[in-house]
Amino acid sequence: MPRGEILDPLYADPEAYDIAFGWDSFGETAGCVRVAAELLGRPVRRALEVGCGTGRVLRDLAKLGVDAVGLDLEPALLRQARRRMRELSLSAELIEADMRDFTLDQPVDVALSPINGIGYLTEPDDLARHLAAVAANLADGGVYVIETNFGPIEPRFFGKGEPWTFERAGTRVMADWRLLEADAETGLVTNEATLIIQRPGQPEQRVVCPQLMRKWDQPTFYGIVAASPLRLARMLWRNLSPLDPATPLTYADDNVFAFLQR
Ligand SMILES: C[S@@+](CC[C@H](N)C(=O)[O-])C[C@H]1O[C@@H](n2cnc3c(N)ncnc32)[C@H](O)[C@@H]1O
């Protein structure tokens, strides 16, 4: 694939993608960095957003005053992230790389993977490869914060979407994320992502594309973590309240934050 080509049609209009998925995450990011610093036993100086997309969390990290590093496979999204940081007079290092296999020039104290970004690890050994890659780029005692929820997905969730709309500077984006089917054995899930983009004076644009992702059940996820160079150090609910890792979680639960430590 030549450099600069869009790999996934969902990102063909990075500004529209950013409007649809660009909600304010500062409180969550600050809370996660605070808990990671507690586990680390010192302030966080350098942090990585894995699969940073247009740099939503990257912006939060830079605002928190840490050296921010963003990594993504999609050059168009990295360009949008760079533009965003420049507009906000913030700085970040942006790296085009695969989260399953990357080497930073300096280790980070904390890495974060927001909103189920690990779901893009669809091949059977991808998550193990990814955890090994992140661990190799973490400082001693460094923390990897994964936001996710767990499968299996019951059929009652299929076909249902929860459309939402955001508007920025006159551009209105209606988005939907619909679960189509899931393979209970492999955890592979087919979603349909929709963006309806309305810009003043321009014809409406519609992006509808499948998104193949993987959803691990909680015991499988814990097992892959246990076999990795990282250990499960803490779990938090999405609202950052404590969560006993032994609490059984299902797809009906909201996203949680898993703190893995090197
Ligand atoms: C769910 S989006 C999250 C974007 C951003 N972190 C946020 O919270 O708004 C997942 C991101 O992971 C990226 N991605 C998918 N597979 C990847 C891979 N193998 N290596 C690096 N990035 C990847 C996609 O390009 C996309 O930007």
The ligand as a Tripos MOL2 file, in Angstrom:
@<TRIPOS>MOLECULE
LIG
   27    29     1     0     0
SMALL
NO_CHARGES

@<TRIPOS>ATOM
      1 C1        -11.1290    3.1270   17.7540 C.3       1 LIG1
      2 S1         -9.9570    4.1430   16.8930 S.3       1 LIG1
      3 C2         -9.3890    5.1100   18.2620 C.3       1 LIG1
      4 C3         -8.7780    6.4290   17.8840 C.3       1 LIG1
      5 C4         -8.3260    7.2770   19.0660 C.3       1 LIG1
      6 N1         -7.4500    6.5480   19.9530 N.3       1 LIG1
      7 C5         -9.4820    7.8240   19.8560 C.2       1 LIG1
      8 O1         -9.6680    7.4090   20.9930 O.co2     1 LIG1
      9 O2        -10.2240    8.6770   19.3340 O.co2     1 LIG1
     10 C6         -8.6610    2.9520   16.6400 C.3       1 LIG1
     11 C7         -7.4400    3.4610   15.9230 C.3       1 LIG1
     12 O3         -6.5090    2.3730   15.8110 O.3       1 LIG1
     13 C8         -5.8360    2.4700   14.5730 C.3       1 LIG1
     14 N2         -5.3060    1.1290   14.2330 N.ar      1 LIG1
     15 C9         -5.9870    0.0270   13.8400 C.ar      1 LIG1
     16 N3         -5.1490   -0.9990   13.6740 N.ar      1 LIG1
     17 C10        -3.9040   -0.5430   13.9710 C.ar      1 LIG1
     18 C11        -2.6210   -1.1500   14.0090 C.ar      1 LIG1
     19 N4         -2.4420   -2.4390   13.6780 N.pl3     1 LIG1
     20 N5         -1.5660   -0.3910   14.3750 N.ar      1 LIG1
     21 C12        -1.7370    0.9190   14.6890 C.ar      1 LIG1
     22 N6         -2.9330    1.5360   14.6880 N.ar      1 LIG1
     23 C13        -3.9940    0.8200   14.3270 C.ar      1 LIG1
     24 C14        -6.8860    2.9760   13.6110 C.3       1 LIG1
     25 O4         -6.2710    3.5730   12.4800 O.3       1 LIG1
     26 C15        -7.6570    3.9680   14.5120 C.3       1 LIG1
     27 O5         -7.1100    5.2510   14.4100 O.3       1 LIG1
@<TRIPOS>BOND
     1     1     2 1
     2     2     3 1
     3     2    10 1
     4     3     4 1
     5     4     5 1
     6     5     6 1
     7     5     7 1
     8     7     8 2
     9     7     9 1
    10    10    11 1
    11    11    12 1
    12    11    26 1
    13    12    13 1
    14    13    14 1
    15    13    24 1
    16    14    15 ar
    17    14    23 ar
    18    15    16 ar
    19    16    17 ar
    20    17    18 ar
    21    17    23 ar
    22    18    19 1
    23    18    20 ar
    24    20    21 ar
    25    21    22 ar
    26    22    23 ar
    27    24    25 1
    28    24    26 1
    29    26    27 1
@<TRIPOS>SUBSTRUCTURE
     1 LIG1         1 GROUP 0 **** ****
